[in-house]
């Protein structure tokens, strides 16, 4: 998808250096992927303590 954006030059340059990306497009794609990844991880973290797993860790360790 082609999109026109007004981005601060210094911010884009800093992002390119930090991410070791060569193009502005690659920086934007990397940033968007990271945003989505962090959002999904937060969604998983929200389940902490809510899911009751009946797992015997000792039995699992002995099985391997």
GIHU-V482830 format. One record per backbone hydrogen bond with DSSP energy under -1.0 kcal/mol. NH is the residue of the N-H (numbers start at 0). CO is the residue of the C=O. Records with the same first field share a line. If there is no record, write none. Layout:
# GIHU-V482830
NH: CO ; CO
This chain:
# GIHU-V482830
11: 7
12: 8
13: 9
14: 10
15: 11
16: 12
17: 13
18: 14
20: 15
26: 22
27: 23
28: 24
29: 25
30: 26
31: 27
32: 28
33: 29
34: 30
35: 31
36: 32
37: 33
38: 34
39: 35
40: 36
41: 37
42: 38
43: 39
44: 40
45: 41
46: 43
47: 44
49: 46
54: 52
59: 55
60: 56
61: 57
62: 58
63: 59
